[in-house]
Amino acid sequence: MPTWRKSRSVLPGFGLSMGYTLVYLSLLVLIPLAALFIKASGLGWAAFWQTVTDARVVAAYKLSFGASLAAALVNGVFGFLVAWVLVRYTFPGKKLVDAIVDLPFALPTAVAGIALTTLYAQNGWIGKLLVPLGIKSAYSPLGIIIALTFIGIPFVVRTVQPVLQELDRETEEAAVSLGAYRTRTFVKVLLPQVLPALITGMAMAFARAIGEYGSVVFISGNMPFKTEIAPLLIMTKLEQFDYAGATAIAAVMLIVSFVLLLVTNVLQARTQRKLLAG
């Protein structure tokens, strides 16, 4: 009898698994996205271009992508700090804080929007403290950034946290023993190892923020050319039965989002290669 046996996997073979994968992705992702572009193409190129370059639409694009980028950058800084505290320090209530990080995942976005609006309105607990400083939080672009930061922070924390847990502290101790200051140790030793995960978390937070609607619609004020985001404009066109116009705006957002995420993935891959080469 042969002494070897063909290795068997717990899951079905490659062919069957790949078939299930392609069917699953086609039904949930590829076919709906194809339908989106097909519906948008029904406008014709001239009408499509006129729709997506309208001044109101362009203003909504700028606000949506700009606020999403700002929220992702804020989450990159403070999400890293939260992950660092949860990994490196022990304190009373640590498990509670760790659980609170996931709250934006479980909380309905509409509820989050109402709560944030209540807090940051001019008569809210936080908003009334900002009014004397000349800062208007609710019903302004700042309010949109606050809402997008709220829903995006778990992505950064949960992406960076496992990497920090696996870091070898002996490397940090060696750098300090050789006379490196804390800043130099962070920049030269810690940041290169954490940066790929940090970029991934920020990209996920950015992608999540672009399509956010529920938590933003209450705190933004929904004023055209000022606080109107692209998802809200899409909903407005759907309510007006302008389905082709709504899909045209959505198609542009999808293309731009895909390009930005692709660039982010390329940067992440280059950072990872440099880290491995070093």
VEXDREN-2710 file (C-alpha; in Angstrom, 1 decimal):
% VEXDREN-2710
k/r/px/py/pz
1/MET/0.0/0.0/0.0
2/PRO/1.3/3.5/-0.7
3/THR/2.7/5.2/2.4
4/TRP/1.2/8.6/1.4
5/ARG/-2.3/9.8/1.3
6/LYS/-3.8/12.7/-0.6
7/SER/-4.3/15.6/1.8
8/ARG/-7.9/16.5/2.4
9/SER/-9.2/19.8/3.4
10/VAL/-12.0/20.4/5.8
11/LEU/-13.7/22.7/3.3
12/PRO/-14.6/21.7/-0.3
13/GLY/-11.9/21.7/-2.9
14/PHE/-10.7/24.7/-4.8
15/GLY/-13.1/24.4/-7.7
16/LEU/-16.2/24.1/-5.6
17/SER/-15.1/26.8/-3.1
18/MET/-14.2/29.2/-6.0
19/GLY/-17.6/28.6/-7.6
20/TYR/-19.4/29.4/-4.3
21/THR/-17.2/32.5/-3.9
22/LEU/-18.0/33.8/-7.4
23/VAL/-21.7/33.2/-7.1
24/TYR/-21.8/34.9/-3.7
25/LEU/-19.8/37.9/-4.8
26/SER/-21.8/38.2/-8.0
27/LEU/-25.2/38.1/-6.3
28/LEU/-24.2/40.6/-3.5
29/VAL/-21.6/42.8/-5.2
30/LEU/-21.0/42.5/-8.9
31/ILE/-24.5/42.3/-10.3
32/PRO/-25.8/45.2/-8.2
33/LEU/-22.9/47.3/-9.2
34/ALA/-23.3/46.4/-12.8
35/ALA/-27.0/47.3/-12.5
36/LEU/-26.0/50.7/-11.1
37/PHE/-23.8/51.5/-14.1
38/ILE/-26.4/50.2/-16.6
39/LYS/-29.1/52.4/-15.0
40/ALA/-26.8/55.4/-15.1
41/SER/-25.8/54.8/-18.7
42/GLY/-29.5/55.2/-19.6
43/LEU/-29.1/58.9/-19.3
44/GLY/-26.7/59.2/-22.2
45/TRP/-23.3/60.8/-22.0
46/ALA/-24.5/64.4/-22.3
47/ALA/-27.2/64.1/-19.6
48/PHE/-24.9/62.0/-17.4
49/TRP/-22.1/64.7/-17.5
50/GLN/-24.6/67.5/-16.9
51/THR/-26.0/65.6/-13.9
52/VAL/-22.7/64.8/-12.2
53/THR/-21.1/68.2/-12.8
54/ASP/-24.0/70.3/-11.6
55/ALA/-22.8/72.9/-9.1
56/ARG/-24.9/71.4/-6.3
57/VAL/-23.7/67.9/-6.9
58/VAL/-20.0/69.0/-7.0
59/ALA/-20.4/70.8/-3.7
60/ALA/-21.9/67.6/-2.2
61/TYR/-18.9/65.6/-3.6
62/LYS/-16.4/68.0/-2.1
63/LEU/-18.1/68.0/1.3
64/SER/-18.5/64.2/1.4
65/PHE/-15.0/63.3/0.4
66/GLY/-13.4/66.2/2.3
67/ALA/-15.3/65.4/5.6
68/SER/-14.6/61.7/5.2
69/LEU/-10.9/62.3/4.7
70/ALA/-10.7/64.7/7.7
71/ALA/-12.6/62.1/9.9
72/ALA/-10.2/59.4/8.8
73/LEU/-7.2/61.5/9.7
74/VAL/-8.6/62.3/13.1
75/ASN/-9.3/58.6/13.7
76/GLY/-5.8/57.8/12.6
77/VAL/-4.4/59.9/15.4
78/PHE/-6.8/59.3/18.2
79/GLY/-7.7/55.7/17.2
80/PHE/-4.0/54.9/17.5
81/LEU/-3.9/56.5/20.9
82/VAL/-6.9/54.5/22.1
83/ALA/-5.4/51.2/20.8
84/TRP/-2.1/52.1/22.5
85/VAL/-3.8/52.7/25.9
86/LEU/-5.8/49.5/25.6
87/VAL/-2.8/47.4/24.8
88/ARG/0.0/49.0/26.9
89/TYR/-1.8/50.0/30.1
90/THR/-3.9/48.3/32.8
91/PHE/-6.5/50.5/34.6
92/PRO/-9.9/50.1/36.2
93/GLY/-12.7/49.9/33.7
94/LYS/-10.4/48.8/30.9
95/LYS/-12.8/46.1/29.6
96/LEU/-15.6/48.6/29.7
97/VAL/-13.6/51.1/27.5
98/ASP/-12.7/48.2/25.2
99/ALA/-16.4/47.4/24.8
100/ILE/-17.3/51.0/24.2
101/VAL/-15.0/51.2/21.2
102/ASP/-17.4/48.8/19.4
103/LEU/-20.5/50.8/20.3
104/PRO/-20.7/52.6/16.9
105/PHE/-20.9/49.1/15.2
106/ALA/-24.0/48.1/17.3
107/LEU/-25.7/51.5/17.6
108/PRO/-28.2/52.4/14.8
109/THR/-26.7/55.3/12.9
110/ALA/-29.9/57.3/13.1
111/VAL/-29.8/57.0/16.9
112/ALA/-26.2/58.1/16.9
113/GLY/-27.1/61.1/14.7
114/ILE/-29.8/62.2/17.1
115/ALA/-27.6/61.8/20.1
116/LEU/-24.7/63.8/18.5
117/THR/-27.1/66.5/17.4
118/THR/-28.5/66.8/21.0
119/LEU/-25.0/67.1/22.4
120/TYR/-23.5/69.5/19.8
121/ALA/-26.5/71.8/19.2
122/GLN/-26.1/75.3/20.4
123/ASN/-28.2/74.5/23.5
124/GLY/-26.6/71.0/23.9
125/TRP/-24.2/70.0/26.7
126/ILE/-21.1/70.3/24.5
127/GLY/-22.4/72.8/21.9
128/LYS/-23.2/75.5/24.4
129/LEU/-19.6/75.4/25.6
130/LEU/-18.3/75.9/22.0
131/VAL/-20.7/78.8/21.2
132/PRO/-18.7/81.4/23.4
133/LEU/-15.6/80.3/21.4
134/GLY/-17.3/81.1/18.1
135/ILE/-17.4/77.4/17.1
136/LYS/-20.6/76.1/15.5
137/SER/-20.6/72.3/15.6
138/ALA/-24.1/71.1/14.8
139/TYR/-25.5/72.1/11.4
140/SER/-22.1/72.8/10.0
141/PRO/-19.3/70.8/8.2
142/LEU/-17.7/70.4/11.6
143/GLY/-20.8/68.5/12.8
144/ILE/-20.5/66.2/9.8
145/ILE/-16.8/65.5/10.6
146/ILE/-17.8/64.7/14.2
147/ALA/-20.4/62.2/13.1
148/LEU/-18.1/60.5/10.6
149/THR/-15.4/60.3/13.2
150/PHE/-17.8/58.6/15.6
151/ILE/-18.7/55.9/13.2
152/GLY/-15.2/55.3/11.9
153/ILE/-13.0/55.0/15.1
154/PRO/-13.7/51.3/15.7
155/PHE/-12.1/50.5/12.3
156/VAL/-8.8/52.1/13.3
157/VAL/-8.7/50.8/16.8
158/ARG/-9.5/47.2/16.0
159/THR/-7.1/47.1/13.1
160/VAL/-4.1/48.6/15.0
161/GLN/-4.8/46.8/18.3
162/PRO/-3.7/43.3/17.3
163/VAL/-0.5/44.7/15.7
164/LEU/0.4/46.5/18.9
165/GLN/-0.2/43.4/20.9
166/GLU/2.3/41.4/18.8
167/LEU/5.1/44.0/18.9
168/ASP/8.3/42.9/20.6
169/ARG/8.9/45.3/23.5
170/GLU/12.6/44.2/23.6
171/THR/13.2/46.2/20.4
172/GLU/11.9/49.3/22.1
173/GLU/14.0/48.7/25.2
174/ALA/17.1/48.1/23.1
175/ALA/16.5/51.5/21.3
176/VAL/16.1/53.2/24.6
177/SER/19.2/51.6/26.1
178/LEU/21.2/52.8/23.1
179/GLY/20.2/56.4/23.9
180/ALA/17.3/56.9/21.5
181/TYR/14.7/59.4/22.7
182/ARG/11.0/58.5/22.9
183/THR/10.2/60.4/19.8
184/ARG/13.0/58.7/17.8
185/THR/12.0/55.3/19.1
186/PHE/8.4/55.8/18.1
187/VAL/9.3/57.1/14.6
188/LYS/12.1/54.6/13.8
189/VAL/11.0/51.5/15.6
190/LEU/7.2/51.5/16.4
191/LEU/5.6/53.5/13.5
192/PRO/7.1/51.5/10.6
193/GLN/5.6/48.3/12.1
194/VAL/2.2/49.8/12.9
195/LEU/1.9/51.9/9.7
196/PRO/0.5/49.3/7.4
197/ALA/-2.3/48.4/9.8
198/LEU/-2.9/52.1/10.6
199/ILE/-3.3/52.9/6.9
200/THR/-5.7/49.9/6.5
201/GLY/-7.8/51.1/9.4
202/MET/-7.9/54.7/8.1
203/ALA/-8.9/53.4/4.6
204/MET/-11.7/51.4/6.1
205/ALA/-12.9/54.3/8.1
206/PHE/-12.7/56.6/5.0
207/ALA/-14.7/54.1/2.9
208/ARG/-17.3/53.7/5.7
209/ALA/-17.7/57.5/6.0
210/ILE/-18.2/58.2/2.3
211/GLY/-21.5/56.3/2.2
212/GLU/-22.7/57.3/5.7
213/TYR/-26.2/58.7/5.8
214/GLY/-28.1/58.1/9.1
215/SER/-25.7/59.7/11.6
216/VAL/-25.0/62.7/9.3
217/VAL/-28.5/63.6/8.1
218/PHE/-29.6/65.0/11.6
219/ILE/-26.4/66.9/12.5
220/SER/-25.6/68.4/9.1
221/GLY/-28.6/70.6/8.6
222/ASN/-28.8/69.5/5.0
223/MET/-28.3/72.9/3.4
224/PRO/-27.4/72.8/-0.3
225/PHE/-23.9/74.1/-1.1
226/LYS/-23.1/74.2/2.6
227/THR/-23.9/71.0/4.6
228/GLU/-25.5/68.7/2.0
229/ILE/-23.7/65.4/1.6
230/ALA/-23.8/63.3/-1.6
231/PRO/-25.7/60.4/0.0
232/LEU/-28.4/62.8/1.0
233/LEU/-28.5/64.3/-2.5
234/ILE/-29.0/60.7/-3.8
235/MET/-31.9/60.2/-1.5
236/THR/-33.4/63.5/-2.6
237/LYS/-33.3/62.5/-6.2
238/LEU/-34.8/59.1/-5.4
239/GLU/-37.7/60.8/-3.6
240/GLN/-38.2/62.9/-6.7
241/PHE/-38.2/59.6/-8.8
242/ASP/-35.1/60.7/-10.6
243/TYR/-33.6/57.2/-10.5
244/ALA/-31.2/57.8/-13.4
245/GLY/-29.8/60.9/-11.8
246/ALA/-29.4/59.2/-8.4
247/THR/-27.5/56.3/-9.9
248/ALA/-25.3/58.7/-11.9
249/ILE/-24.2/60.4/-8.7
250/ALA/-23.7/57.1/-7.0
251/ALA/-21.6/55.8/-9.9
252/VAL/-19.2/58.7/-9.7
253/MET/-18.9/58.2/-5.9
254/LEU/-18.2/54.5/-6.5
255/ILE/-15.5/55.2/-9.1
256/VAL/-13.7/57.8/-7.0
257/SER/-14.0/55.7/-3.9
258/PHE/-12.5/52.7/-5.7
259/VAL/-9.6/54.7/-7.0
260/LEU/-8.8/56.2/-3.6
261/LEU/-9.0/52.7/-2.0
262/LEU/-6.8/51.3/-4.7
263/VAL/-4.2/54.0/-4.2
264/THR/-4.3/53.4/-0.4
265/ASN/-3.8/49.6/-0.9
266/VAL/-0.8/50.3/-3.2
267/LEU/0.7/52.6/-0.5
268/GLN/0.1/50.0/2.1
269/ALA/1.7/47.3/0.0
270/ARG/4.8/49.5/-0.6
271/THR/5.1/50.3/3.1
272/GLN/4.8/46.6/4.0
273/ARG/7.6/45.7/1.4
274/LYS/9.9/48.4/2.8
275/LEU/9.3/47.1/6.3
276/LEU/10.1/43.5/5.3
277/ALA/13.1/44.7/3.3
278/GLY/14.4/46.6/6.2
END
